[in-house]
């Protein structure tokens, strides 16, 4: 499965000790691209349960849709 992710940042986010979660004591970095607190995980990846391989998805307003094709200008 693939997921279309649009990001607005133009550089890396550096993590430091102040990024630690006082309750959990760890840093969870988002790998799905859906987190509202990106680059940190907020559990949004749970929306991806049931995704099928060989299918591309886009998530908008909490809704999952299948993408038929991706067109780029390159």
C-alpha positions in Angstrom: 0.0 0.0 0.0 1.0 3.6 -0.5 -0.3 6.8 0.9 -0.2 10.3 -0.6 1.3 12.7 1.9 1.5 16.4 1.5 3.9 18.2 3.7 4.6 22.0 4.0 7.9 21.9 5.8 11.1 22.7 3.9 13.6 21.2 6.3 14.2 18.6 8.9 12.8 18.7 12.4 15.5 18.2 15.0 14.4 16.4 18.1 15.8 17.3 21.5 15.3 16.2 25.1 12.4 18.7 25.5 10.5 16.6 23.0 10.3 13.7 25.4 6.8 12.8 26.6 6.9 13.2 30.4 4.3 10.4 30.9 5.7 7.9 28.4 9.3 8.9 28.5 9.8 8.3 24.8 9.5 10.0 21.4 7.2 8.5 18.8 7.9 9.8 15.3 5.1 9.7 12.8 5.7 7.3 9.9 2.3 7.4 8.2 2.1 11.2 7.5 -1.3 11.6 9.0 -0.5 13.0 12.5 -1.9 16.3 13.4 1.2 16.9 15.6 3.7 15.8 12.9 6.5 14.9 13.1 5.2 13.3 16.3 2.9 10.3 16.3 -0.6 11.0 17.7 -2.1 7.6 16.9 -3.6 8.7 13.6 -2.0 5.7 12.0 -4.9 3.6 13.4 -6.9 5.0 10.4 -4.8 2.9 8.1 -6.0 -0.4 9.5 -7.3 -2.5 6.6 -5.2 -0.8 3.8 -4.5 -3.3 1.1 -1.1 -3.8 -0.7 -0.9 -2.5 -4.3 -3.5 0.2 -3.5 -2.8 3.9 -3.1 -4.8 5.9 -0.5 -5.4 9.5 0.3 -6.8 10.7 3.6 -8.8 14.0 3.6 -10.9 15.2 6.6 -10.6 11.8 8.3 -11.9 10.0 5.2 -9.9 7.4 3.3 -10.3 7.2 -0.5 -8.6 5.0 -3.1 -6.5 6.8 -5.7 -6.9 5.5 -9.2 -3.7 7.1 -10.6 -1.1 9.6 -9.7 -0.1 12.2 -12.3 3.0 14.4 -11.8 4.3 17.3 -13.9 7.7 15.7 -14.4 
